[in-house]
Amino acid sequence: MNQNKNVLTGYGSLLKAIRSTMSICAKQIFDGGFLFVAGGYMIQAVQFVMLIFIWKSLKQGEELMTYTLMATILHQELNIISPATASLWEGSVIGRFLRPIPVEVSFFAETVGKWWIPHFLFFGLPLWLLAPAFGISPLPASAMHGLLALISLILAASLGFALDLIFASFAMHLKNGCFAALAIREAIFALLSGEMIPFSLFPKAVGRLFSLMPLGSIAHGPLTIYTGLANNPLWVLGLQLFWNLVLWTVAILFFRKSKERMISFGG
């Protein structure tokens, strides 16, 4: 009985620590000033409007408009950049090893609290509600597509965290080149994820190839399911599950090995 109680208490403490970390990070979002946060949202809004104008000028279908809408709303969940890499440069990564939660979980909790929650409340949800004013349907192709898209989004976020951990591990080997890893990642993600440019606009063979790659499962997967553009949603989910198993195995092994070479920089 005592052992079971300790196990349950341990899980309770972990969940409480995760919630506390999320709450603290969410409250810190405006520490840099409202204009700092609003500026980032404004850039995303301008990019969204420009893409919509382009798709309309090209006479693309309603599904593509909804695709771009949801890609903008879910940007933080699809393009996951945790504090893992930046903390190496700042030297703050050492403090995370002293927290009562695993360092990987700490990165997850900080990302959700600092980026996901504020982005959804102050940008994503208002944009979703205003979408009809742009002549765009914010609803999924059907209730079933919406449910499958939610499952796909969870798998995509999990895959995004695995890739983020891999890039953070890669940055540990670059020493002073931490931000070079971020620049490389941003360039690769913009091209291969399908978040900004749907694969349906690529040559068929190229789009098909990109959709089979890990990054394609992050943005292209849930967005095509949500809009009904996926020919076989179950195949997309199966591919996402496969890449999760592969990349999380690589991420955990690589991160554990890279910690042995870790050096903290700066403050």
N, C-alpha and C positions, 0 to 999 in steps of 0.2 A: 504493500500500500504506500509506504513512504517513497519507494522508488517511482511509482506511478505519479504520485503527487509532485515529486521533483521534476519529472519529465514535463508534466502539464504546466507547472509553474514556469519552467524554462521557456516553453513555447509562448506562454502569456507575456513574459518579460520581453521576448524578442519582438512580438507583435506591437507591444507598447512602445518599444524603442523605435520601431519603424514608423509608427504613427507620429511619434514626437518629432522625429527627424523631418518627416514630410511637412508637419505643421510649422516647424521653425523655418524651413526653407521657403514655404509658401508666404510666410509673413515678411520675409526678407526681400521679396521681389521688388518692392518699391524703395528700398534703401538707397538706390542710386538716383532717385528722383522719378517722378511720373513721366517726364518727357523722355527719359532714357528708355523706359519700357514702351511708351506709346510710339516712339520713333521706329522701333522694330516692328510693331504691329502695322504701322503705316506703310512701311516698305512691302510687307507681305500683301497688304490690301491693294497697293498699286500694281504689284506683280500679278495678282489675281485678276484685276480689271483688265490689264493689258492682254493677258492670255485669253480672256473671254472675248475681247474684241477681235483678236486674231482668229479664234475658232469660228466666230460668227462671220467674219469676212471670208473664211474658207468654206462657209456653209457646212460646218461639221454638225453631227447629230446632237440631240439633247443629252444623250448619255455622256458624251465627251465634256459637256458643260458641267454636268453633275460630278464627273470624274475630277475635273479641275477644282471644283468647289470643295469636295471632300479632301482632296490632296492638300488644299490650303488649310482647312480646318484641322486636319490631323497631322499637320507638318511635324509637330514636336514628337508625336507618337511614331511617325514613320522614319524621320531622320533623327535618330537618337544619338545625342552627344552628351554623355554623362561627364561629371567633373573629373573622371579618371585621368585623362591625359593632362589637363590643365593643372591638376593637383601635383603632378610630378614637377612641373616647372616652378610652381609656387612653394613647394616644399611642404605643403599641407597634407600630403598623403600620409606622412608619418603619424599625424594625429589621428587619422582614421583607423589605424591599427590599434589604437588605445580605446576605441569605443566598444560598448557592450554588444555589438553586432558585427558579423563578418564584413570585411571591407567591401566585398562585392555587393552585398546587400545595402551597405551604406550608400554606394554610388547610385543604386536603383532608387532608394528612398529620396535622395537629394534631387534626382532628376524628376521624379513624379511631383514632388513638392514645389520645386523651383520653377519648372517649366510646364508640365502638363496641366496642373490645376489652374494657375493664373491664365495660361494661354486659352484654355477652354472657356473659362468664365468671362474673360474680358475681350476675347477676340473670336474664338471659334463659335460659341453659342450665338452671339449677336449676328455674326455673318450668316450662320445657318438660318436664323429667323428672317434675315433680310434678303435671302436668296431669291424668293419669288419676285421681289422688286426689280431684279436683274433679268427676269424671265427664265429663271433656272429652277428646276424642281429639286429640292434638297432630299427628297424621299428615296429610299432604295427601290430597285426594280419590283420587289415584292417583299412581303413579310419574311418569307423563307430566305430570300437573298440577304435581307438585313440581318437575320440571325446568323447565317453562315459567314457574312462579312464581319460580324462581331468576333466570331471564333477565329477567323482569319487574321483580324487585327491583333488579337492576343498573341497568336503565333508569330505575327510579324514583329510585334514589340519585343517578344522574347528573342527572336532572331537578331533584332537590332542591338539588344544589349550584349549578346554574344559577340557580334562583330565589333562593338565598341570596346569590349574587354580585350579582344585580339589586337586592336589598334593601340590600346593603352599598353599592352605588353610589348608591342613593337616599338612604341615610343621609349620604353625603358632601355632599349638597346641603342637608341639614338642619342641618349644623354641630352645635349643641348638642342637637339633637333626635334623636341616634342611637338612644336607647332608645325613643323614640316609634315609630321604624320597627320595632323588635322587637315592641312592643305591638300595632301594627297587623297585623304578620305573624301573630302568635300568634292574634289574633281571627279573621283570615281563614282560617288553616289549620284551626283547630278546627271551623269550619263547613263548609268546602268540600272537605276532603281525604277525608272518610269514615273517618278513623282511629278516632274515638270513636263516632260514630253511623253505621252502615252506610247506604248510600243506599237499600237495600231497604226501610228503615223510613220513608223519605220518600214523599210522593205520587209516583206513577209518573213523571209529567212532570218534576217537580223533580229526582228522583233521576237520571233520564236526562240532564237538562241538566248537572247537577253532574259526572256521570261523563265528560262530553265535555270538561270544562275541564281546564287543566293540573294543578291541585291534585288533581283526581280521579284522574289517572293516577299520582300518587305513592303514595297509600295504598290507595284503592279498587281500583286495577288489580291489583297483586300479591296482595292479600288475597282478592279474589274468585276469582282463578285458583287459588290454593292450596286454597281450600275447595270448589272446583267450582261456585261460584255464577255464574261468568262464562259466558254463553251461547256466546260465541265468543272464546276466549283469543287467537287470532291477530289478531282485530280490536283487542283491548286492547293487544297488543304493537305493532301498527302505529301506533295512536294515540300510544302512548308515544314511539315513534321519531320521529314527526312533531313532537311537542311538544319533544323534545330538540333537533332541528335548528333549530326556530324560536327557542326560548328561549336556547340556547347562542349563537346568532348575536347576539341582542339583548344577552345578558349580556356577551359579550366587547367588543362595540362600546360599550356603556354604561359598562362598567368603565374601559376605556381613556380615554374622554372624561371620566369623573368624576375620574380621577386628576389631571387638570390643575387641578381645583378643590379638591383634597384639602388639608385642614388638620388637623394633629394637635393633640389636646387633652390636658390632664392631664399625668401623669408622663412 
